[in-house]
Amino acid sequence: MKRNGQHLPMLREIREAHGSNPVRREYERYLLFNGYLFRPISFLLTWVAIRMGATSEGVSWLSGAVGLAGCALLVSGSQEAAPVGIGVLFLFNLLDCVDGDIARSMKTQNPYGRFLDSVCGGVIDLAFWGIVGIMAYRHPFLLHWPNAFGYGPMFWLAVGGATCFLFIWLGYLEMCFDQILRPDWDKIQSRERGEDSPLNAAESNLLLGPSSEQPVAAWIRVLMTNLRVRETHYALLLVAYLTATVDLLLAAYLIYYATYNLSLLVVYAKRGREVKALYSTRPSSGTVSGKADLRRGEP
C-alpha cells in the first residue's frame, strides 16, 4: 500500500523493523511486560498511526502530553481520578513505543526525533516516584499502613521523594561511569578476553540473556532490569492500587534503589581503581605490559 508514492509498511514489516537491531532485540527479549503486553499492542497502534499520517515526532509530543495528564490525575484529590491516571500512564507508555516504531518502519530516524523521545519520556520517568508519593499522601485509603511511625501519610510523601531522588541518582551514576570510566574499562576487558576491539556501552550493558556459565547471576540481572523499566512500575502500581498497598510498593522500591546505588558505587569504584592503576604506570619508553596504549589525556 502506498500514500503519495510512499510505501506504507504492513504489520509484519513493522515487527521486522523493530527487531532489526540485535542489541535491542536481545535486551527486550527478557522484558516481560514490554514483550508480551505493550509491544504487540504498539505494533497495531503503529500500523494505524502511519495510515493516519502521524509522524514519530508528533507522537512523541502527544505521548509527553498524555504522560503529564496521567501524572496530574494521580495527584489530584479525586478518588475516581487515580485509576484513570494509571490507565493514562499505560497509554503514555504505548505511545512512547509507537513513536520509535514509526521512525524505524518509515525509515525517518533522526537526532531530533531521538531528542524528543528522550525528553518527553524522561520528564515522566524522572518524576514518577515523587508522583506516587503525592498520590499516597492524597489518598490514605490506598495505604496498608497509613499512620507509619505516627507521621501519617506525610511519611509516605517523604518516601516517594527519597525514592525519586535515588532513581535519578542511579541514572546519573551510570551516566558518569559510561562517560568517564567505561572507555578505558572496556579496553581492559577486551584485552583480558584477547579481543581486538572492546564492546561498546550498549553491547556490554544490554547482554541480559541467562548464561550457561552463571545462570543464577544472569537471571538476577534479568529480574533487576525488569524492576527498573517503567512498564513494570505501572503494572505494579496497578496491583498496589487494587490491593491498597501503595505504601508497600514505595517502601520496596526505596530499598531496591538504595541497595542498587550502593552496590553500583562499590563496583564502579573498584573498576575506577583498576583504570587509575593504568594511568599510574609511567614507563620510560614504549609500553609496559601493553598498558600504555590504554592511557588517554595528558601524561
C-alpha positions as CSV (number, residue, x, y, z in Angstrom):
1,M,0.0,0.0,0.0
2,K,1.2,3.5,-0.8
3,R,0.3,7.1,0.0
4,N,1.7,9.9,-2.1
5,G,4.1,7.4,-3.6
6,Q,5.4,6.3,-0.2
7,H,5.2,2.7,0.8
8,L,3.1,2.1,4.0
9,P,4.5,-0.8,5.9
10,M,2.4,-3.8,6.8
11,L,2.2,-5.2,10.3
12,R,4.8,-7.8,9.6
13,E,7.2,-5.1,8.3
14,I,6.7,-3.0,11.4
15,R,7.6,-6.0,13.6
16,E,10.7,-6.8,11.5
17,A,11.8,-3.1,11.6
18,H,11.6,-3.2,15.4
19,G,13.6,-6.4,15.6
20,S,16.3,-5.3,13.1
21,N,18.6,-4.1,15.9
22,P,20.1,-7.3,17.5
23,V,21.1,-5.4,20.7
24,R,17.6,-4.1,21.2
25,R,16.1,-7.5,20.3
26,E,18.2,-9.3,22.9
27,Y,17.5,-6.6,25.5
28,E,13.7,-6.7,25.1
29,R,13.6,-10.4,24.9
30,Y,13.6,-10.7,28.7
31,L,11.4,-7.7,29.5
32,L,8.2,-9.4,30.3
33,F,5.6,-6.7,30.3
34,N,7.2,-5.0,27.3
35,G,7.4,-8.1,25.2
36,Y,4.1,-9.7,26.0
37,L,1.8,-6.7,26.5
38,F,3.0,-3.3,25.3
39,R,4.9,-4.2,22.1
40,P,2.2,-6.4,20.5
41,I,-0.4,-3.6,21.1
42,S,2.1,-0.9,20.0
43,F,2.7,-2.6,16.6
44,L,-1.1,-2.4,15.9
45,L,-1.2,1.3,17.0
46,T,1.8,2.0,14.8
47,W,0.0,0.4,11.8
48,V,-3.0,2.7,12.4
49,A,-0.9,5.8,13.2
50,I,1.1,5.5,9.9
51,R,-2.1,5.3,7.9
52,M,-3.5,8.3,9.7
53,G,-0.4,10.3,8.6
54,A,1.2,10.6,12.1
55,T,4.9,11.3,12.4
56,S,7.2,10.0,15.0
57,E,7.9,13.5,16.3
58,G,4.1,14.2,16.6
59,V,3.5,11.0,18.5
60,S,6.4,12.0,20.9
61,W,4.8,15.3,21.7
62,L,1.4,13.5,22.2
63,S,3.0,10.9,24.5
64,G,4.5,13.6,26.6
65,A,1.2,15.4,27.0
66,V,-0.6,12.1,27.8
67,G,2.0,11.3,30.4
68,L,1.7,14.7,32.1
69,A,-2.1,14.2,32.1
70,G,-1.7,10.8,33.8
71,C,0.5,12.3,36.5
72,A,-2.0,15.1,37.1
73,L,-4.8,12.6,37.5
74,L,-2.7,10.6,40.0
75,V,-2.0,13.6,42.3
76,S,-5.5,15.1,42.1
77,G,-7.7,14.9,45.1
78,S,-10.4,12.9,43.2
79,Q,-10.6,9.3,44.3
80,E,-12.1,8.4,40.9
81,A,-9.2,10.0,39.0
82,A,-6.5,7.7,40.4
83,P,-7.3,4.6,38.4
84,V,-7.9,6.7,35.3
85,G,-4.4,8.2,35.8
86,I,-2.9,4.7,35.9
87,G,-4.7,3.8,32.7
88,V,-3.5,7.0,31.1
89,L,0.1,6.2,32.0
90,F,-0.3,2.8,30.3
91,L,-1.4,4.7,27.2
92,F,1.6,7.0,27.5
93,N,3.9,4.0,27.5
94,L,2.2,2.6,24.4
95,L,2.6,5.9,22.6
96,D,6.3,6.0,23.6
97,C,6.7,2.7,21.9
98,V,4.8,3.9,18.8
99,D,6.9,6.9,18.0
100,G,10.1,4.8,17.7
101,D,8.2,2.1,15.7
102,I,7.0,4.8,13.2
103,A,10.6,6.1,12.8
104,R,12.0,2.7,12.2
105,S,9.2,1.5,9.9
106,M,9.2,4.6,7.8
107,K,13.0,5.0,7.9
108,T,12.7,8.5,9.3
109,Q,15.1,8.2,12.3
110,N,16.9,11.4,13.1
111,P,18.6,13.1,16.0
112,Y,15.7,15.5,16.6
113,G,13.3,12.5,16.9
114,R,15.6,10.8,19.4
115,F,15.8,14.0,21.4
116,L,12.1,14.4,21.6
117,D,11.6,10.8,22.5
118,S,14.1,11.1,25.4
119,V,12.8,14.4,26.7
120,C,9.1,13.6,26.5
121,G,9.6,10.2,28.1
122,G,12.2,11.3,30.6
123,V,10.1,14.1,32.2
124,I,7.6,11.4,33.3
125,D,10.1,8.9,34.3
126,L,12.1,11.3,36.5
127,A,9.1,12.5,38.4
128,F,7.2,9.1,38.7
129,W,8.1,8.1,42.2
130,G,7.6,11.6,43.5
131,I,4.1,11.5,41.9
132,V,3.4,8.1,43.6
133,G,4.4,9.7,46.9
134,I,2.0,12.5,46.4
135,M,-0.7,10.0,45.4
136,A,-0.1,8.1,48.6
137,Y,-0.4,11.4,50.6
138,R,-3.6,12.5,48.9
139,H,-5.3,9.1,49.1
140,P,-4.6,7.4,52.5
141,F,-7.2,4.7,51.7
142,L,-4.6,3.3,49.3
143,L,-2.1,2.7,52.2
144,H,-1.6,-0.6,54.1
145,W,0.0,1.4,56.9
146,P,-1.5,4.9,56.7
147,N,-0.1,6.1,60.1
148,A,3.5,5.0,59.6
149,F,5.6,5.7,62.7
150,G,2.9,8.2,63.8
151,Y,3.7,10.5,60.9
152,G,0.6,9.7,58.9
153,P,0.5,9.9,55.1
154,M,3.2,12.6,55.2
155,F,5.7,9.8,55.9
156,W,4.9,8.2,52.5
157,L,5.2,11.5,50.8
158,A,8.8,11.7,52.1
159,V,9.4,8.1,51.0
160,G,8.2,9.0,47.5
161,G,10.6,11.9,47.3
162,A,13.5,9.8,48.5
163,T,12.7,7.1,46.1
164,C,12.5,9.6,43.3
165,F,16.0,11.0,44.3
166,L,17.6,7.6,44.4
167,F,16.1,6.7,41.0
168,I,17.6,9.9,39.4
169,W,20.9,9.3,41.2
170,L,21.1,5.8,39.8
171,G,20.8,7.1,36.3
172,Y,23.4,9.8,37.0
173,L,25.8,7.3,38.5
174,E,25.6,5.1,35.4
175,M,26.0,8.1,33.1
176,C,29.2,9.2,34.9
177,F,30.7,5.7,34.6
178,D,29.7,5.4,30.9
179,Q,31.2,8.8,30.0
180,I,34.3,8.9,32.2
181,L,35.4,5.3,33.0
182,R,33.8,3.0,30.6
183,P,36.1,3.7,27.5
184,D,39.2,2.6,29.5
185,W,37.4,-0.2,31.4
186,D,36.1,-1.7,28.2
187,K,39.6,-1.7,26.8
188,I,40.9,-3.5,29.9
189,Q,38.1,-6.1,29.5
190,S,38.7,-6.6,25.8
191,R,42.5,-7.1,26.4
192,E,41.7,-9.7,29.0
193,R,39.4,-11.5,26.6
194,G,42.1,-11.3,23.9
195,E,39.8,-9.3,21.6
196,D,40.9,-6.6,19.1
197,S,38.1,-4.1,19.9
198,P,36.0,-3.6,23.1
199,L,32.3,-3.9,23.3
200,N,30.6,-0.6,23.2
201,A,28.5,0.7,26.1
202,A,25.2,-0.6,24.6
203,E,26.5,-4.0,23.9
204,S,28.1,-4.6,27.3
205,N,25.1,-3.2,29.1
206,L,22.3,-5.0,27.3
207,L,23.5,-8.6,27.2
208,L,20.9,-9.8,29.5
209,G,20.3,-13.4,28.5
210,P,20.7,-16.2,31.0
211,S,24.2,-17.6,30.8
212,S,25.0,-21.3,31.0
213,E,28.2,-20.3,32.9
214,Q,26.4,-18.2,35.6
215,P,22.7,-18.9,35.2
216,V,21.7,-17.6,38.7
217,A,23.6,-14.3,38.3
218,A,22.2,-13.8,34.8
219,W,18.6,-14.4,35.9
220,I,19.1,-12.0,38.8
221,R,20.3,-9.4,36.3
222,V,17.1,-10.0,34.2
223,L,15.0,-9.5,37.3
224,M,16.8,-6.3,38.3
225,T,16.4,-4.9,34.8
226,N,12.7,-5.7,34.7
227,L,12.2,-4.0,38.1
228,R,13.8,-0.8,36.6
229,V,11.6,-0.3,33.5
230,R,8.6,1.9,33.5
231,E,6.1,-0.8,32.2
232,T,6.9,-2.9,35.3
233,H,6.4,0.2,37.5
234,Y,3.0,0.9,36.0
235,A,1.9,-2.8,36.3
236,L,3.0,-2.9,40.0
237,L,1.3,0.4,40.7
238,L,-2.0,-1.0,39.3
239,V,-1.6,-4.0,41.6
240,A,-0.8,-1.8,44.6
241,Y,-3.9,0.4,43.8
242,L,-6.2,-2.6,43.6
243,T,-4.8,-4.1,46.9
244,A,-4.4,-0.8,48.7
245,T,-0.7,-1.3,49.2
246,V,0.9,1.7,47.5
247,D,3.0,2.4,50.6
248,L,4.5,-1.1,50.4
249,L,5.4,-0.5,46.8
250,L,7.1,2.7,47.7
251,A,9.0,1.1,50.6
252,A,10.1,-1.8,48.4
253,Y,11.5,0.5,45.7
254,L,13.2,2.7,48.2
255,I,15.1,-0.3,49.5
256,Y,15.7,-1.5,45.9
257,Y,17.2,1.7,44.7
258,A,19.2,2.3,47.8
259,T,20.7,-1.2,47.6
260,Y,21.3,-0.8,43.8
261,N,23.0,2.6,44.2
262,L,25.3,1.4,46.9
263,S,26.2,-1.8,45.1
264,L,26.9,0.0,41.9
265,L,29.0,2.6,43.6
266,V,31.2,-0.1,45.1
267,V,31.6,-1.9,41.7
268,Y,32.3,1.4,39.9
269,A,34.9,2.5,42.5
270,K,36.7,-0.8,42.2
271,R,36.7,-0.6,38.4
272,G,37.9,3.0,38.7
273,R,40.9,2.0,40.8
274,E,41.8,-0.5,38.1
275,V,41.7,2.2,35.5
276,K,43.7,4.5,37.7
277,A,46.4,1.8,38.1
278,L,46.9,2.0,34.3
279,Y,47.3,5.8,34.4
280,S,49.8,5.4,37.3
281,T,52.2,3.3,35.3
282,R,55.0,5.5,33.9
283,P,57.2,3.6,31.5
284,S,60.3,5.3,30.4
285,S,59.8,4.3,26.8
286,G,57.4,2.2,24.7
287,T,54.7,0.3,26.6
288,V,54.7,-1.7,29.7
289,S,52.7,-5.0,29.5
290,G,50.7,-3.4,26.7
291,K,49.1,-0.9,29.0
292,A,50.4,2.4,27.8
293,D,48.2,2.4,24.8
294,L,45.2,2.4,27.2
295,R,46.0,5.8,28.6
296,R,44.2,9.0,27.4
297,G,44.9,12.6,28.2
298,E,48.0,14.2,29.5
299,P,50.9,12.0,30.7
